[in-house]
Amino acid sequence: MTLRVNPRRATTDAVVAELEAAGVAVERGRLVADALVVRGTGDPRALPAVRDGRATPQDQGSQAVVGVLDPQPGERVLDVAAAPGGKATAAAERVGDDGLVVAADLYPGRLRLVRDAALRLGLISIQPVVSDGARATGAVREFRPGAPRRSVQRPGCTASTGRGALARTPERRRAARVAAARPPASRGGGRHPGGRLVYAVCTLTRAETSDIDTWAAAALPELVALEPPGEPWRRQGRGAVILPCDADTDGMFVLAFERSRT
């Protein structure tokens, strides 16, 4: 299991020392330096560091996606298909209490997982919202009561059938219908707020990776692809993919864009 340290409550070194004192074997991550790969933990909820919100389970591939999004203190972030909340809570740790993370998901039951994770980690900047990202049109607005209606700066789409996580979640090996999730095009003309859009999926099928890249190049010319992460990531089109054998993580594909302000 891999843990992400909550920097608002502890340092990485302090959590390592706490885990080792409890007899847990700990290694630093190969893909994300601050990630902690732990063995001999049993139920992670029994670990005081997890129970008390100093750390939380999250695969290194998922942690790396938030690094690509790179949310800054005070910024506004939209996470589409946010449950169970790993990326949303990681983004909230970065934006701080003055920022906002809109955690959108289609299923209210799964959004409860996001809410529970936010409470355990002490994150007040997360706003869970039941929403169908495939039907979104126009600018996404803040949902916090009384907040000014401003567009989010860093939307992220993480819709996936999860086939890159088969080694960790064997129940996903049953057949699944692949739905190609596409970032919605902007509506209307004029000035756009700018910002960064990250499309990420923990899967390796062409329909959910390179086909999305091809579609976005034709349908969303206003989005400029950013340089993908380097090794051990493998270049795939304008994005990058990492395989489970590359760094002992889930499979993951990531494609990042920025939109011009003009």
Order of alpha helices (4+ residues) and beta strands (2+ residues): beta-alpha-beta-beta-alpha-beta-alpha-beta-alpha-beta-alpha-beta-beta-beta-alpha-beta-beta-beta-alpha-beta
